[in-house]
Amino acid sequence: MTTEIVEKQKSSAVQFEIADLIKNRKSTRAFSSKAIESEKINSLFEAARWSASSMNEQPWHYLYATRDQSVLWEKFFSLLNDGNKVWVENVPLLIFSISRKSFKRFNSPNAYALYDLGAANTSIALQAVALGLQVRQMAGYDHEKARQVLNIPDEFDLGVMLAVGYPAPVDTLPEAVRTKELAARERYAQEAFIKNGIF
């Protein structure tokens, strides 16, 4: 299948009914600087806590900093690439996600640890919507520096960093970023990735 044909299979429309939490989730870059209440932060991590995982190992771990913890927050912020720093500077909550590489009970590699971390991160993103917040997950950071600055042991794989906050008007963003933010949200139609049969 050519790239052109596949791209034509993208659409901004919701083809079949889905829950509002999923429909309203957006990887926004436009965040208010308003502080997030501590009970809401706890609620986000509680959602991760109840996420499914292989053998119920729950391999995820989270490090976080709030904007009012200026020294700690700056450590997290310093890890980001310049493209992310442009819009992250006022984000009230930064979360760094990692996953334990091995099973606790078997002391053997857990091939699904990062998969489980992704599921837990999705739980956080959906719980955020329920709380009036949004989450943008970012892979654009200095991985080597992150391990050093955040003191992450080798027994953990690095995940993504999550920017969390209340949404803000798009016009609060720098112009270059605003253009990206205003672009239509598109997803491949189901026909592009679903087959009722073998591959």
N, C-alpha and C positions, 0 to 999 in steps of 0.2 A: 504494500500500500504506500503510495507516494505521500510525501509531507503535505503537499497541497490538498490531497483528498482528506487526509486526517484533520488538517486545520479547518476544513469546511464542516467537519463534524462537531465543531465547538459551538456552544450556544450560551446565552445569558439567561435563558428561560429555565425555570424548574419544570422538568418534564412530567414528574409524578409527585404526588403529595409527600412532603417530608415534614418533620417536626419543626416548629418555629425556631427552636434553639439552633438547629442546623442551618435553617434558612437565613437567620439573622447574624450568624457568625461571619465576621469579616476580618481579614488581616490588614487592619487599618494602620496608617502611619500618623493619622491626625489624633493626637491625644491631648486631653486637658491636663494641666499641672495639678489639678485637685487631688489632694491626698486620698488614698484608699483606706477606708476604715479597717481597723485591725481584725474585726470579726469577719469581714469579707475576705481578707487575706487568708485567714484560717479556713474559711469555707472553700477557697480555691484548692488548698492543700488537702482538705478532707475529700474533695472530689477525686484527687489523684490517689489518695489512700484506698478508695474503694474501686479503683480500676482493676480490670482483669489482668492476670499475669501467669506465665507458664509455671506450673507447680506451686502457684500462689507464693512465689519467691519475692514479689514486690521489689525488684532490683533498683528501682528509681531512688535517687537522692536529689534534694534541691537545696541550693544556696540562694539567698536573696538579699536585696538591699532596697530600702525605701529612700525616696529623695531627701527626706529630712535627716537621714544618716549620711551626711555629705561626704565624709572621708571614705566610708565603705562604698557608697553609691559610685563615687568617682573611680574606685578600683574596677568595678564592673564596667562602667562606661568606657574606661581607658582601653578595654579589650576590643571594642567594636571597630570595624573598618570605617573609613571616613564617610562612605555612603550612608551608613546607618546613623552615625553620630549627628548628621545634619538634622534629623527629625526626632532623635531619641532624647535630646538634651533636657526636655521638660517632663519626660515620662516619670510617673511617681513610684513605679515598682519595676525592678529588674530581677528576673529569676534566671538562674543558671541550672540547667538540668544535666545530670550525669547518671550512669547506670553501672551497677556492679557487674563485672565481667563473668564471674563464676557463681554457681549455685552455692548457697551456704551449706546445705545439708549433704551435698555430694562432693564438694570441693573439686568440681569439674567445670569446664567452660559452659556458659549458658548462651547458646547460639541465638536465643530469642530475647536477650536482655534489652537491646536497643528497640526491638519491636514493642516490647512491653513499655518502655519509656515513652515511645511515641503514643501509645494508647493512653497512658497517664497524662501526657501533655494535652491530648485531645479532650480528656475529661476536664482539665483545667480550663481550656478554651471555651468549652460549652457551659461550664459553671459560671464563667465570667459573663457570658451573655445573659444568663439568668439573673445576675446581680447588676446588670446595667453597664457592665464593663466590656472591653474588647482586649484581645491578645494578638500580638504579632510575634511569630517565632522567627528567630534569626540564626543563620549559620555563618553569617559574615562577621567573624571575629578572629583574633589571633589565637589559634589553638595552643601553640606552645606557651605563649605568654599567660593564657588562661590557667594552664596547669600550674604555673609557677605562682602567679599572683593570688590565685584562690586556693593554693596548697592542696591540689587534688592528687591523691595517690595513684600510682600506676594501675592499681586493681580496678579502677573505674574508667569506662569509656566516656568521652565527652559527648554531650547531646547538644541541643540548641539553647540559645538564650531567649527568654520570653520578655517582651515589653508589655506591660499591663497598665491599663488606665481607663478612665472615662473617655468616651469619644468626644472629639472637638470638631468644630467646623473646618472644612477642608481649606478655607482661605487663611487659616493660621499657619499653614505649611509654607516653606520656601517654594518659589514658583516651579523650579525644576522637579521637585517632589510632588507638587500639587498635580501636575500633568499625569503622573503615574497613578495617583490616588483617584483621579476622575475617570480613568480608563474603565471600560465595562468589565464586570466580573464574568469570566467565561469558564466553562468546563466542557470537557469532551462529552458528547452524547454517549449514552450507554452502549450504542452499537460499536463504538470505538474500542471498548475494553471488555465487553461482556459477550460470551458465547455459550450457548446451551449445548455443550458437548466438549469434546477433547480439543486441545489447542491446534 
